[in-house]
């Protein structure tokens, strides 16, 4: 194999934001679409398991590593098709692209500032934060079929975006490799602010804030929660939110709220926090459930801790192993299920487990 360069037994820890994980049996970094095609074709011919890695911000790699080929997509390029329609290569840094869109006066991504990772990773789990989801801004996704090697463009509807999901995740996650994303943004200097926490932070400025001011506010909020990658901040060694916020119907929410009252998490007059999630469903903060199950910010077990700033983030401290991260995550999930009858879903992708 000439391009991309195939390497053997490459430790995955440095390629993930958690900083844990053993070696990939084979590893290659693809700088062009042809490199991606070649690597995927090789894995298919050799019958190697294949895992596609972007910025490593939403993954937990096992201590034993990965027995097949880890393909790191590192393609670059941002092309303006129209003034508000931008085609972006999968390997571009996400936050750098968000900053570029704000500088160009294009609205739609400002609330997604500060999220680590690459552009190619954003449609996979329909990345969302502070009232925005990336799927709402995507016109199409350029993909490579793993089975046929064919390159195609899927429009927004074909991507099947849902809360923290798409056809690129879950049961269908092995169908495609994302090569690039085309974004349809708004040539409008006025951001749409709907998220209560962001509105409170902006205060009187909320009604007149610029795109740049919203981006700055989001960055400050995220930094306060340890959700901005910072090599000088040990609490930023996370995979972001480790658990998804549950989306439930009204009856299910009522039963969880009643369980919280019986546990003493809520008094008789209290109410469980919730947010409208469309189709008559409600989104419940997983952080509230975690703390209601008895886990506090800063809780530590071995070399892993719950962030002292945000209960959704698990921090890999010095000396941590992937097994320790998963062990604490499973303990949290089991306790929440025991108390509230609800099993939280992990947000990061597990590699090699």
N, C-alpha and C positions, 0 to 999 in steps of 0.2 A: 504494500500500500504506500503510495508516494505522498498523496495529499488527501485529507489532512494527515499530519504526522501522528502515527499510532505509537502510543507509549504503553508500557506495561507496569502494573503494580504502582499506580499513582495514588497517594493518600488523598482522600476526599475532604478531610477536615478543613484545609485552607481554602477550599472552594465553597464553603458554606458559612452563613453568618453565625450559626451556633458554634462552629469551630470544633466539631467532633465528627468522627467517622473514620473507618478503616480504608484499605486500598481498593481501587477499582482494578479488576484483572486487566482490562484494557481501557485506555483513555485517549480521546483525541479532541482537539480544539479546531472547530470548523470556521474558517474566515470567509468562505464563499458558499453560495447555494450548491455549487458543484461538489464542494467538500462534504457538505451534508449528505447529498445524494450518494456519494461514494461510501461514506461511513455507514449509512443505513443499509446500503446494498451489501456491504461486507458482512454486517451483522446478520442479515437475512441469509446469505449464502452459508455462513459459518454456523448458523443456528445459535448465535450468541444472544443472551438476554440484552436488551437495549434500554438504557435510561438517558433521557435528554435533560441536560442541566443548563440552566440559565445563570442567574446571579446567585443561586444557592440560598436565597433568603426565605424560602418556604419549604425547606426539606430537612429531614432528619436521617442522616446516613448511619447505618449500623456499624458497630465496632469491627465486625468481620468484613466490612466492605461490600462490594458488589461483584458477583461472579462473572459478569459479562462486560459489555462495552458501555462506558459513560461518554456520551457525546455532548461536549460543551459548545453551544451555538454562539459564535462570536462575530456574526456578520454585522456590518456597519453601514449607515447611510440614512439620511432624511431627505426626502424629495417632495417638493410642493407640486401636486398635480393641479390644484387650483389654490387660491389664496387661503381657503379654509379647509382644504382636503390634503392631508399629508400622509405619504407612504413612508413607513419607518421600518428599518431592518430589525430583526428579532434581537440581535445582540446589543442594540443601543441601550445605554443606561436609562432606566425609566425616569428618574427624577431630573436628570439633565434635559430630557425631552419635555417634561412638564414645565421646567423653567423656560425653555425655548418657546413653548406655546404661549406662556404668559407674556414673555417679552414681545411676541408678535401681536399681542392683543387678541388672542384667540381663546374664547371661553370654553369650559367643559371639563378641564383636567385639574384646575387649581386646587380643588378639595382633595385631590389624590397626591398632593405634594408630600415629599419625604418618605415615600414607600420605597424600600430597597428592592433591587432586582433589575431585570431587563424588560424591555418592551414585549418580547416574545412570551414572557411568563404571565403578563396581565390578562389576556383573554382566557387563559386556561381555567382559572378559578374566578373569573369575572371580578377582579380586584375591586374592592369598594371601601370607602371611608367617608365619614362626615357628610353623609347624605348623597354621595355620588357613587356610581358604578361605571367602570370603564366600558362595559358593554353598551351603554347608552350613547357613547361617542364613536363606536367602531362602525365603519362602513363595510369593511371586509377583512378577512384574514387569509393571508397567503400560506398555503400548507403543502407539505410533501406527504403523500400516502406511504406509509411504511410497507404496505403489502405489495403495491404495484410500482412504487418509485415515481409515480406521476405527480407533477406540481399543478395545483389548482387554486382558484380563489373562491372562498366561501363568503357569501354575503351575510349580513348581520342575522337575518332570520335563520339561515342554515346553521349558524353557530350555536343555536339553542341556549342562549344565555339565561341563567336563573340565579338565585341568590347563591353566591360563591360557587357557581358551577357553570358548565358548558359541555358541548360534545367533546371537548378536549380533556375532560377530567372524568373521574369515576370509572364506570364500566367500559367507557370508550377511550380511555386515556392512551391506549397503545395504537390508535388508528393513524394519527398524524404527528408530524413534526411541524411546529409553527416556524415559518421562515420570515414573516413580516406582517405588519398590521397597518391598515389604512384607516385614518381617523377623520371623521367628519366633525369639525369643531364649529363654533359660532363666532363670526367676526363681530363680536359685541363686547365692549369693555365692561359690561355690567355682569358680575357673577350672580348665580342663583344660589342663595343661601337659605337652606331649610333646616339644617341640623341644629337642634337646641343648644348643644354645648358650644358650637361655633358661634351661634348668634349671641350667646351670653358673653363669650370671650370678646367679641367685637363691640358689644354694647351699643352705644349710640351710633357708631360707625357702620353698623350692619347694613343699614339701608342705602348707604352711599359708598361702601368700600370698593376699592379697585381690585382687579384681578391680583395685582402684586400684593396688596394688603391682605387679601384672603390667603394667598399662598404663605405669606409671612406668619399669619395667625395660625394656620394649620401646622406649620413647622414648629412654632413655639409650643403648641399643645402637645404635639408628638414628642418633642424633646423633653417636655416635662414628665412624660410617661416612659421615658427611656426607649422610645420607638424610632429614634434617629441613630443610624450607625455612627459610632464615634469610637475610634481605637483607644481613646483615653478614658472611656466610660465602660467599666466592666459589666454594667447592667445592660449594655446594648448587644451583648452576645446572646441574641435570641433569634427565634424564627418568626418574630412578630407575634400576632395573636395565635396561641396554640390551639384554641378551641373556637368553633363557629358559634355565633349567636343563634339559638334555636328559633325557627319560624314555625308557629303553631296556630291552630284554630282557636276560637274564643273559648270553647268548652275545655280544651286541654289547658289553656292558660288559667282558667278558673280553678281547675283541679290542682294545679301547681301552687296557685296563690293560697288555696285552702291548706295545702300541705305546709306552706311556709308559716301560716298562722298557728297550726298545730305544733310546729317546731319552735315557736316563739320568735321566728325571724321577723314576722310582722305582728303588730297588735291588731285588735279587732277593727280599728279605724284605718289602719294602714293599707296601702295598695302596692302591688308589685310594679316595678317600672316596665314599660312596654312601649313599642312604637309600631305604627301601622306599617305593614309589609305587603300590601296589595292583596287582592282576591279574598278579602275578609280575614286575612291572617295577621298575626301580631308577632313582632320580633322581641324576644326576651334577652336582656344582656347576660351573656354567659358569666361575666365577671361577678354579677350580683348573685347568681346561683352558686358560684365557687365560694364566695365569701359566706353565703348563707349556709354552705355545707361545712363551715368551720375552718376554712383555709384563709389565712390573712396574708396581706401583702408582706413580703419579706420572709415568709415561711421557708425554711431551709431543710433539705434532706440530703445528707452527703455533700456532694459537690454541685448540687442543683438547687435553685431557689425560685420561688415565685417573686417576680419583680417587686421591689418596695414601692413602685410607682403605679403599677397596673397589674391587676390580678390575672389577666389573660396571658401575660408573657412569662415563659419559663426561661430562666437565665442559666446558661452553662458557665459555672465558675471555673477557676483554674483547677485543672486535674479532672474535670468532668468527663464521663463517658456517655456514649449514646444510650447505653443500657440504663444508666441512672436517669437520664432525661425521660425516657419512655416509662420507667418505673414510677416516677412522680406523676407523669401525665395520666397513667392508668389508675393510680391511687385517687387522684382528683376525680376522674370520671366515675369510678366505682362509688365514691362517697356521694357525689351529686345524684347518681342513680338511686342509691340507697335511701337518700333523704327526700328526693323530689319525684322519683319514678321516671326520670328522664336521662337518657344516655347522651352525653355531649359528643359531638363529632370532632375529631382532630382536623385542624386546618392544614398543617404541613403534610407533605408527601413523605412516606416512609420508604427508604431505599435499603434493600438488602435484608430486610427483616422477614 
